[in-house]
Amino acid sequence: MSAENTPEPGTPDTTGTTGPRHRGPRRKGSKALRVTAWTAAGILVLGGTGFGYLYVKLNGNIKSVDINQALGTDRPQNVDNGSQDILVLGSDSRSGGNEKLAGGIGDGSARSDTAMIVHIYEGHQKATVVSLPRDTLVERPECTDTHGANRPAAQNVMFNSAYSTGGAACAVKTVESMTGIRMDHYIEVDFAGFQKLIDELGGVEITTTRNIEDPNSRLTLKAGTHTLNGRQALGLVRTRHGVGDGSDLGRIQLQQAFIKALVKQVKDIGVLSSPKRLYDLADTATRTVTTDSELGSVTNLASFASGLKGITASQMTMVTMPVQYDPADPNRVLMDKPKADLVWKALKADKPIPRSATQGTAHGGANGVVTSS
């Protein structure tokens, strides 16, 4: 069964669509993070282990950005209802180790190739992941980047331009402007680290219901069951031309299915059986992520992830922000505001997303192509 056909109890079946949210009181030593995409892998691994003796070494691996300082007070209200919202980005940098993996232009620039809002419900026993199509045309608000530089507002620009223009702070500002939801945390995962992490996990088993062939993402898979290595997994979450209608929406459907398979497998891995494997996973995971400053230590990151251990793949709902294809350009999409507002309203209230919010919206035609084995 595909990711979009496995809604959590009380949430809608999102077949043919894709969609998102909140937070509770912050206490010292207890921060929370997300259960999503490839990024979920590293965090969940950290959450299930006890590696305090490696604190100094691993703590130095983590990169962080001070989102709160960059954005100031002009942000949505911090709703205190026990839920949390985390913005998760996949870094599309073409510099360093990523250039060899990513394809595309090796110009040293960075883009948010994948973007998701992970909403952790009160009690931390279930989650909703809302994918944000990178090709969505948006109004990008004025923002101050994490280096203190002012970035002007822009209209009718692609969503992923927010990150390439002003980094993490501008990406968070744009998402908060679109949704009216305050992001509690920010996590970014890069290509090279993702590939290495999957390899160290021993691969991820998935089943494809048809052949996938995409030279652009360097992926060739015959229909059937596969244990994907890091290179193949990276190709799968990046492919858009090998399945469906060739759009970013189809790629999102593959990503959502892969995330479910990844979370399912991570829950079954006995990382404590091998101290070396535990260290290698923790070392790679902490090198792979960039977080907001509140999660920027091993203690806080592990505490945050530990609070999510009760969320299984069956308790994750995967949707895509409601969009429609742009009549003026089929390679772009526009947020379906009335339906999207239903999504944001539900998340703010820590409620399931209503079925009507995801019916009749654009989809990528790749639903069911990848399933958990």
C-alpha positions in Angstrom: 0.0 0.0 0.0 1.4 3.4 -0.9 2.1 6.2 1.5 -0.8 8.2 0.3 -3.2 5.4 0.8 -2.3 4.9 4.5 -3.8 7.7 6.5 -3.5 7.6 10.2 -6.6 6.9 12.2 -9.1 9.8 11.9 -7.3 11.4 9.0 -8.4 11.4 5.4 -7.3 9.1 2.6 -5.2 11.3 0.4 -5.1 9.2 -2.8 -4.3 11.3 -5.8 -3.1 14.3 -3.8 -0.3 15.4 -1.6 -0.4 17.8 2.0 1.0 19.2 6.7 1.6 20.8 11.6 2.4 22.2 16.1 3.9 22.8 19.5 3.8 22.6 23.3 5.5 24.3 26.1 9.3 24.2 25.8 11.1 22.7 28.7 14.9 22.4 29.3 16.3 19.2 28.0 13.2 18.3 26.1 12.9 19.5 22.5 11.1 17.6 19.8 11.7 16.9 16.2 10.1 15.3 13.3 9.3 12.1 11.6 9.6 12.7 8.0 11.4 12.2 4.9 14.9 11.0 4.6 15.7 13.4 7.4 13.6 11.4 9.8 16.1 8.6 9.4 19.0 10.2 11.2 16.9 11.8 13.8 15.0 8.6 14.7 18.3 6.7 14.9 19.6 9.3 17.3 16.4 9.2 19.4 16.6 5.5 19.9 20.1 5.4 21.3 22.2 6.4 24.3 25.5 7.9 23.2 26.1 10.5 25.9 29.8 9.4 26.2 30.3 10.7 22.7 28.8 14.0 23.4 31.8 16.2 22.8 32.7 14.6 19.5 29.2 14.4 18.1 28.1 17.8 19.4 30.8 19.4 17.3 29.3 17.8 14.2 26.0 19.6 14.4 25.6 22.9 12.4 22.8 25.2 13.5 21.2 28.5 12.6 19.5 31.0 14.9 16.1 31.3 13.2 14.5 33.2 16.1 17.1 36.0 16.0 16.9 36.3 12.2 13.1 36.5 12.1 12.4 38.5 15.3 8.9 39.0 16.6 7.0 39.4 13.3 5.8 35.8 13.2 2.6 33.7 13.7 1.4 33.2 17.3 3.2 30.4 19.1 0.1 28.2 19.8 0.5 26.2 23.1 -1.6 23.1 22.5 1.0 20.3 23.0 1.7 19.9 19.3 4.8 20.9 17.3 5.6 21.9 13.7 8.9 21.4 12.1 10.1 22.6 8.7 12.3 19.9 7.1 14.3 20.8 4.0 16.5 18.6 1.7 19.5 20.7 0.6 20.0 20.7 -3.1 23.5 22.2 -2.9 25.7 21.6 -5.9 29.0 22.3 -4.1 31.5 19.9 -2.4 30.5 16.3 -2.1 26.9 17.0 -3.2 28.0 18.1 -6.7 28.9 14.5 -7.7 25.6 13.2 -6.4 23.1 15.8 -7.5 23.5 16.2 -11.2 22.4 19.6 -12.5 24.6 22.7 -12.4 27.8 22.7 -10.2 27.5 26.4 -9.4 28.0 26.1 -5.7 24.5 27.4 -5.0 21.9 25.7 -2.8 18.2 25.1 -3.3 15.5 23.4 -1.2 15.0 20.3 -3.3 12.5 18.9 -0.8 10.4 20.7 1.7 8.0 19.3 4.3 6.1 20.5 7.3 6.0 17.8 10.0 3.2 18.3 12.4 3.6 16.3 15.6 0.2 15.9 17.4 -0.2 16.3 21.1 1.1 13.3 22.9 3.7 12.6 20.2 2.0 9.4 19.1 1.1 10.4 15.5 2.2 12.8 12.9 1.1 14.5 9.6 3.7 15.3 7.0 2.7 18.0 4.4 5.0 18.2 1.4 5.5 21.6 -0.2 6.0 21.4 -3.9 9.2 23.3 -4.8 7.6 24.5 -8.1 4.8 26.3 -6.3 4.6 30.0 -7.3 4.4 32.1 -4.2 4.8 35.6 -2.8 8.1 35.6 -1.0 8.1 38.0 1.9 10.8 40.4 2.8 13.2 38.7 5.3 16.5 39.0 7.1 18.8 36.1 6.4 20.9 34.3 9.0 23.8 36.6 8.2 21.8 39.7 8.9 21.3 40.8 5.3 17.9 42.1 4.2 16.3 40.3 1.3 13.4 42.1 -0.6 10.0 40.6 -1.1 9.2 39.1 -4.5 6.0 38.0 -6.2 5.2 35.0 -8.4 8.5 33.2 -7.7 9.1 29.5 -7.1 8.9 28.4 -3.5 12.4 27.0 -3.4 13.8 30.4 -4.3 13.3 31.4 -0.7 16.1 29.1 0.5 18.4 30.0 -2.4 17.8 33.7 -1.8 18.1 33.9 2.0 18.9 30.5 3.4 17.1 28.8 6.3 15.6 32.0 7.8 14.0 33.1 4.6 12.6 29.6 3.9 11.0 29.5 7.4 9.7 33.1 6.9 8.1 32.1 3.6 6.5 29.0 5.0 5.1 30.9 8.0 3.7 33.6 5.6 2.0 30.9 3.4 0.5 28.9 6.3 0.1 31.3 9.2 1.7 28.5 11.3 4.8 29.2 13.4 7.6 26.7 12.9 8.9 25.3 16.2 12.0 23.9 14.6 14.0 23.7 11.4 16.0 20.7 10.1 18.0 20.5 6.9 19.6 17.4 5.4 22.2 17.3 2.6 22.6 14.9 -0.3 26.0 13.4 0.6 25.0 12.8 4.2 21.7 11.2 3.2 23.4 8.8 0.9 26.0 7.7 3.5 23.3 7.3 6.2 21.3 5.0 4.0 24.4 2.9 3.3 25.2 2.7 7.0 21.6 1.6 7.8 22.2 -1.3 5.4 19.9 0.0 2.8 16.1 0.4 2.7 13.7 -2.2 1.3 10.9 -1.0 -1.0 8.8 -2.5 -3.8 8.2 -0.9 -7.2 5.1 -1.8 -9.1 6.6 -0.7 -12.4 10.0 0.0 -14.0 11.7 3.3 -13.1 14.2 4.7 -15.6 15.6 8.2 -15.1 19.0 9.1 -16.4 18.8 12.5 -14.8 18.7 11.1 -11.3 20.8 8.1 -12.4 18.2 5.6 -11.3 17.2 2.3 -13.0 14.9 -0.1 -11.1 12.9 -3.0 -12.5 9.5 -3.7 -11.1 9.9 -5.7 -8.0 11.4 -5.7 -4.5 14.7 -3.9 -3.9 17.0 -3.1 -1.1 18.1 0.4 -2.1 21.7 1.5 -1.3 22.4 5.1 -0.6 22.9 6.1 -4.2 19.7 4.4 -5.4 17.7 5.9 -2.5 19.0 9.4 -3.4 18.0 8.8 -7.0 14.6 7.6 -6.0 13.7 10.7 -3.8 15.0 13.0 -6.6 13.5 11.3 -9.7 10.7 13.1 -11.5 11.1 12.0 -15.1 11.0 8.3 -14.6 7.4 7.9 -13.4 4.1 9.7 -13.4 3.6 12.9 -15.3 7.2 14.1 -14.9 6.3 16.8 -12.4 7.6 17.6 -8.9 4.2 16.3 -7.6 5.1 12.8 -8.8 8.5 13.0 -7.2 6.8 13.9 -3.9 4.6 10.8 -4.1 7.8 8.7 -4.4 9.4 10.6 -1.5 6.4 10.0 0.8 6.4 6.3 0.1 10.1 6.1 0.7 9.8 7.9 4.0 7.3 5.4 5.3 9.6 2.5 4.3 12.5 4.3 5.9 10.7 4.9 9.2 9.4 1.4 9.3 12.9 0.0 8.8 14.6 2.3 11.3 12.2 1.1 14.0 13.3 -2.5 13.4 17.1 -1.9 13.4 18.9 -3.2 16.5 21.5 -0.4 16.6 22.5 -1.2 20.2 23.8 -4.6 19.1 27.0 -3.0 17.7 28.8 -0.1 19.4 30.7 0.7 16.2 27.5 0.7 14.1 25.9 2.9 16.7 28.8 5.4 16.6 28.9 5.4 12.8 25.2 6.1 12.5 25.3 8.9 15.2 28.4 10.4 13.6 26.9 10.5 10.1 23.5 11.7 11.3 24.9 14.6 13.2 27.1 15.6 10.3 24.2 15.3 7.9 21.8 17.8 9.6 21.6 21.5 10.1 19.1 22.5 12.8 17.7 25.6 14.4 19.8 26.7 17.4 17.4 25.2 19.9 18.1 21.8 18.5 21.8 22.5 17.9 23.3 20.1 20.5 23.4 16.3 20.9 21.5 16.6 24.1 18.6 18.6 22.7 18.5 16.8 19.4 18.5 13.3 21.0 15.9 14.4 23.6 13.7 15.8 20.9 14.0 12.6 18.8 13.5 10.4 21.8 10.0 11.9 22.3 9.0 10.7 18.8 9.9 7.0 19.3 6.2 6.1 19.6 5.3 7.3 16.1 5.3 4.4 13.7 4.9 4.4 9.9 1.2 3.5 10.4 0.7 6.6 12.5 2.1 8.9 9.9 -0.2 10.6 7.4 1.4 11.9 4.2 -0.2 14.6 2.2 0.8 17.4 -0.2 -0.1 21.0 0.1 -3.2 21.4 -2.1 -2.2 22.8 -5.5 -3.4 23.1 -9.1 -1.3 23.3 -12.2 -0.6 26.8 -13.4 -2.7 27.4 -16.6 0.1 29.6 -17.9 2.9 27.1 -17.3 2.3 23.4 -16.7 5.8 23.2 -15.1 4.5 25.3 -12.2 1.8 24.9 -9.6 -0.4 27.3 -7.7 -1.5 26.8 -4.1 -5.3 26.0 -4.0 -5.9 28.6 -1.3 -9.4 27.5 -0.1 -8.3 23.9 0.3 -4.9 24.8 1.7 -6.6 27.0 4.3 -8.5 23.9 5.5 -5.1 22.1 6.0 -3.5 25.0 7.9 -6.6 25.5 10.0 -6.6 21.8 11.0 -3.0 21.8 11.9 -3.3 25.0 14.0 -6.1 23.2 16.0 -4.1 20.0 16.2 -6.9 18.2 14.3 -6.9 15.7 11.5 -6.9 17.2 8.0 -10.5 17.0 6.5 -10.9 14.8 3.5 -12.3 17.7 1.5 -9.0 19.6 1.8 -7.2 17.1 -0.5 -9.9 16.1 -2.9 -9.8 17.3 -6.5 -6.3 18.8 -6.3 -3.4 18.2 -8.7 -1.3 15.1 -8.3 1.7 13.6 -10.0 0.4 10.3 -11.2 3.0 8.3 -9.3 0.8 7.1 -6.4 1.4 3.4 -5.7 4.6 3.1 -7.8 6.6 2.6 -4.6 5.4 0.7 -1.6 6.8 -0.5 1.7 7.9 -4.1 1.5 
